[in-house]
C-alpha cells in the first residue's frame, strides 16, 4: 500500500512538472510563419518557444506571428525584432518588444492594472492602453505609429531617462483610433539635448530625475499637434490586416507542421499543397512559402486537384504533391473544359493547359 502511494505521488509530481513546463513553453511561441523567418539566426519552427532576448528576423515576402500569453503580434517582411522582456508574476504580465527595423502589427490582450505592453524602436517607445496598432522603423531611425483601435501613449526614446519611461508614458498624451505619429532621429536629438542641460543643472539622483522628467516632459512626449489623421483608404486597408492577425486553430497548425516536417524529410521539387476548410498553404524548402484563402473548393479530375486563389493557380496530386503552379491574380473560380483549365481573373476567362499550366 505504501509503495503504491509512493508511485502515485511520483506520477502526480511528474504530471505537475510536465504541465508547468508546458505552461511556460506555451506562454510565448511562434504561432505561425511564412517564408524566410529566422530565430537567433536559425530557421524558425512553427510552435517553438520564444524566450527573452530572442531575435526574430524576416526576409522579403515573409512574416512571423508571435503569441505572448493572450496577445499576438505579426512581424512583417524585412524586419528585425527583439523579444526584450517577458515578465509574469501573480498573474500580472509585463511585455517589452524591440523593433530595430521593419514593421510590427500588435494586438495585445486587454491589460489589467499594473500590466504593461511596450514596443521600443531606436527613436520611440509606445505604451499600450488597450489597443490594436502598428509600428514601423526605417533605416534612418524614423518611427511611424498608427492606431487602429483604442489608445497608445508615445514618447521619444531618450536614453538618459529610459529607465523611467513608464512614468513618462503615464503622463503622455495618447494617440487614438485613426491617428498616427512620426518621430525622427532629429526629434530625439533635440529632446536629448534638452534633457542633458537639465540633468547637468539638477543632477542624477532619483529625486533630481523626477524633477528632470517634470521639466523636460513636453520635450519627451509627443504633443497632440504632432499627431496626424489616417487617410480613409489607408485606414481601411490596414484595418483589414489587423483583423486577420489572429491565432490559427490548433488542428490547422498541426496539419501545417506535419506537411512542413514531411517536406523537410522528403523534399518535393515543386513543393507540397495543403488545403484546409478556409485556407491554402504552399510548403517548400521546409517552410510555408505562401498562404491564401479558399474561395471555391478544389476541382478534382482523375488523381489531381486544381485550385485557384488570390495570387496563384495550383495543380497537385491527391497526396498534396504539387505538379505545377502558375502566378496569376485571379477570382478563385476555376473550371475544367476537357483537357483545358478555365480560370477567371477580373471577370475574364483565361485558358490554361491542365497538364502543364501553360496559358493558351
MISELO-54445 format. One line per 2 residues: their letters; for each residue x, y, z of C-alpha. Coordinates in steps of 0.2 Angstrom, whole numbers. Example, Ala and Ser with C-alpha at 12.3 -4.5 7.8 and 13.67 -1.06 7.14 Angstrom:
% MISELO-54445
as) 62:-22:39 ~ 68:-5:36 .
//
This chain:
% MISELO-54445
xx) 0:0:0 ~ 14:12:5 .
xx) 24:8:-11 ~ 8:11:-22 .
xx) 6:28:-13 ~ 24:32:-17 .
xx) 22:28:-35 ~ 6:38:-35 .
xx) 15:53:-28 ~ 29:52:-40 .
xx) 17:51:-55 ~ 7:66:-49 .
xx) 23:76:-47 ~ 29:71:-64 .
xx) 12:77:-71 ~ 13:93:-62 .
xx) 30:96:-68 ~ 25:92:-86 .
xx) 10:104:-85 ~ 21:118:-78 .
xx) 34:116:-91 ~ 20:116:-104 .
xx) 13:131:-97 ~ 29:140:-99 .
xx) 33:134:-116 ~ 15:139:-122 .
xx) 16:157:-115 ~ 27:164:-129 .
xx) 29:154:-145 ~ 30:156:-164 .
xx) 11:154:-168 ~ 14:154:-187 .
xx) 27:159:-200 ~ 28:162:-219 .
xx) 44:162:-230 ~ 61:166:-223 .
xx) 60:168:-204 ~ 74:166:-193 .
xx) 75:165:-174 ~ 93:169:-167 .
xx) 100:166:-185 ~ 92:149:-187 .
xx) 77:144:-197 ~ 61:147:-186 .
xx) 50:132:-182 ~ 31:134:-180 .
xx) 26:131:-162 ~ 43:133:-154 .
xx) 45:143:-139 ~ 51:161:-139 .
xx) 62:167:-124 ~ 68:184:-118 .
xx) 81:192:-129 ~ 77:180:-144 .
xx) 79:189:-160 ~ 67:187:-175 .
xx) 72:192:-192 ~ 61:191:-208 .
xx) 66:191:-226 ~ 57:198:-241 .
xx) 38:192:-243 ~ 39:184:-226 .
xx) 31:186:-209 ~ 30:179:-192 .
xx) 16:178:-179 ~ 21:178:-161 .
xx) 9:173:-147 ~ 13:180:-130 .
xx) 0:175:-117 ~ -16:181:-124 .
xx) -8:194:-135 ~ -2:191:-153 .
xx) 10:201:-164 ~ 14:200:-183 .
xx) 32:204:-188 ~ 31:209:-206 .
xx) 44:207:-220 ~ 62:213:-219 .
xx) 61:216:-201 ~ 71:213:-185 .
xx) 63:212:-169 ~ 69:208:-151 .
xx) 59:199:-138 ~ 66:211:-125 .
xx) 56:206:-109 ~ 43:194:-103 .
xx) 39:196:-85 ~ 25:186:-77 .
xx) 21:186:-58 ~ 5:183:-49 .
xx) -5:183:-65 ~ 2:201:-70 .
xx) 11:202:-87 ~ 23:215:-92 .
xx) 30:213:-110 ~ 43:224:-119 .
xx) 47:221:-138 ~ 60:230:-148 .
xx) 59:234:-167 ~ 76:238:-174 .
xx) 69:240:-192 ~ 54:235:-202 .
xx) 36:234:-196 ~ 26:226:-182 .
xx) 7:224:-180 ~ 2:222:-162 .
xx) -14:215:-155 ~ -11:215:-136 .
xx) -23:207:-124 ~ -34:219:-113 .
xx) -22:224:-99 ~ -25:223:-81 .
xx) -20:236:-68 ~ -1:236:-66 .
xx) 2:227:-83 ~ 11:234:-97 .
xx) 15:231:-116 ~ 29:242:-123 .
xx) 36:242:-140 ~ 53:251:-142 .
xx) 61:257:-158 ~ 78:266:-160 .
xx) 68:283:-158 ~ 52:280:-149 .
xx) 43:270:-135 ~ 24:265:-137 .
xx) 14:261:-122 ~ -2:252:-124 .
xx) -19:257:-116 ~ -29:243:-123 .
xx) -27:244:-142 ~ -23:237:-159 .
xx) -8:247:-168 ~ 6:246:-180 .
xx) 24:252:-178 ~ 37:255:-191 .
xx) 55:259:-190 ~ 66:263:-205 .
xx) 85:263:-209 ~ 85:282:-204 .
xx) 78:278:-187 ~ 61:286:-191 .
xx) 47:278:-182 ~ 29:278:-188 .
xx) 15:273:-176 ~ -3:270:-182 .
xx) -18:266:-170 ~ -32:256:-177 .
xx) -42:254:-161 ~ -40:261:-143 .
xx) -26:272:-137 ~ -7:272:-137 .
xx) 4:283:-127 ~ 20:288:-137 .
xx) 36:296:-131 ~ 53:299:-139 .
xx) 66:287:-133 ~ 79:297:-123 .
xx) 92:286:-116 ~ 96:297:-100 .
xx) 78:294:-94 ~ 74:277:-102 .
xx) 73:268:-86 ~ 59:279:-80 .
xx) 49:278:-96 ~ 34:270:-88 .
xx) 32:286:-78 ~ 34:297:-93 .
xx) 21:286:-103 ~ 8:289:-89 .
xx) 8:307:-92 ~ 10:307:-111 .
xx) -5:312:-122 ~ -12:297:-131 .
xx) -14:294:-149 ~ -32:287:-153 .
xx) -41:277:-166 ~ -37:283:-184 .
xx) -22:294:-178 ~ -4:292:-182 .
xx) 13:300:-177 ~ 30:301:-184 .
xx) 46:303:-174 ~ 63:306:-182 .
xx) 81:304:-176 ~ 82:324:-176 .
xx) 66:325:-164 ~ 75:313:-152 .
xx) 92:323:-153 ~ 83:339:-148 .
xx) 75:331:-134 ~ 91:323:-128 .
xx) 100:340:-128 ~ 86:347:-118 .
xx) 87:333:-105 ~ 106:334:-104 .
xx) 105:353:-100 ~ 93:349:-86 .
xx) 102:335:-79 ~ 118:345:-79 .
xx) 109:358:-68 ~ 98:346:-57 .
xx) 109:331:-55 ~ 105:312:-57 .
xx) 99:307:-40 ~ 81:299:-40 .
xx) 74:315:-34 ~ 83:325:-47 .
xx) 77:313:-61 ~ 59:316:-55 .
xx) 62:335:-57 ~ 71:332:-74 .
xx) 56:322:-81 ~ 44:336:-75 .
xx) 54:350:-83 ~ 58:340:-99 .
xx) 41:331:-101 ~ 35:342:-115 .
xx) 51:339:-125 ~ 50:320:-122 .
xx) 32:316:-125 ~ 23:318:-142 .
xx) 12:333:-142 ~ -6:332:-149 .
xx) -1:345:-163 ~ 11:332:-170 .
xx) -2:319:-171 ~ -10:316:-189 .
xx) -25:308:-196 ~ -26:292:-207 .
xx) -32:294:-225 ~ -49:284:-225 .
xx) -42:272:-238 ~ -26:269:-229 .
xx) -35:265:-213 ~ -47:253:-221 .
xx) -33:243:-230 ~ -23:241:-214 .
xx) -38:238:-203 ~ -41:223:-214 .
xx) -24:216:-210 ~ -26:219:-191 .
xx) -42:209:-191 ~ -33:194:-200 .
xx) -19:194:-187 ~ -26:180:-175 .
xx) -20:163:-168 ~ -24:149:-181 .
xx) -34:134:-175 ~ -23:121:-167 .
xx) -29:107:-178 ~ -24:118:-194 .
xx) -7:122:-186 ~ -4:104:-183 .
xx) -8:99:-201 ~ 4:113:-207 .
xx) 18:107:-196 ~ 15:89:-202 .
xx) 17:94:-220 ~ 32:105:-217 .
xx) 41:91:-207 ~ 37:79:-222 .
xx) 44:91:-234 ~ 60:93:-224 .
xx) 62:74:-224 ~ 57:70:-242 .
xx) 58:87:-251 ~ 47:88:-267 .
xx) 54:98:-281 ~ 38:108:-284 .
xx) 33:108:-265 ~ 18:102:-256 .
xx) 0:109:-255 ~ -12:109:-240 .
xx) -30:114:-242 ~ -40:116:-226 .
xx) -58:122:-225 ~ -53:140:-226 .
xx) -35:142:-231 ~ -22:135:-244 .
xx) -4:133:-239 ~ 10:130:-251 .
xx) 25:122:-242 ~ 43:121:-250 .
xx) 61:121:-244 ~ 55:115:-227 .
xx) 44:130:-223 ~ 27:138:-228 .
xx) 31:149:-243 ~ 13:156:-246 .
xx) -4:156:-239 ~ -21:160:-247 .
xx) -39:159:-244 ~ -51:145:-251 .
xx) -63:155:-262 ~ -70:139:-270 .
xx) -67:121:-266 ~ -54:112:-276 .
xx) -59:104:-293 ~ -54:86:-294 .
xx) -51:76:-310 ~ -43:59:-310 .
xx) -29:59:-297 ~ -27:78:-297 .
xx) -34:93:-289 ~ -35:111:-296 .
xx) -37:126:-286 ~ -36:145:-288 .
xx) -34:159:-275 ~ -28:177:-275 .
xx) -11:175:-282 ~ -9:158:-289 .
xx) -16:143:-298 ~ -11:126:-292 .
xx) -12:108:-299 ~ -7:94:-286 .
xx) -9:76:-284 ~ -22:70:-271 .
xx) -7:67:-258 ~ -3:86:-260 .
xx) 12:85:-271 ~ 12:100:-282 .
xx) 14:96:-301 ~ 14:114:-306 .
xx) 9:132:-300 ~ 5:147:-310 .
xx) 6:165:-303 ~ -9:174:-308 .
xx) -21:187:-299 ~ -37:178:-300 .
xx) -55:177:-294 ~ -54:160:-286 .
xx) -66:152:-299 ~ -59:138:-309 .
xx) -67:126:-322 ~ -62:110:-332 .
xx) -65:110:-350 ~ -59:94:-357 .
xx) -40:95:-357 ~ -41:113:-353 .
xx) -42:123:-337 ~ -53:139:-337 .
xx) -48:152:-323 ~ -57:168:-321 .
xx) -47:184:-317 ~ -55:201:-316 .
xx) -71:193:-323 ~ -62:187:-338 .
xx) -59:169:-343 ~ -41:163:-346 .
xx) -37:146:-353 ~ -23:135:-347 .
xx) -16:118:-352 ~ -21:107:-337 .
xx) -6:96:-338 ~ 7:109:-339 .
xx) -1:125:-333 ~ 4:135:-349 .
xx) -8:148:-354 ~ -16:146:-371 .
//
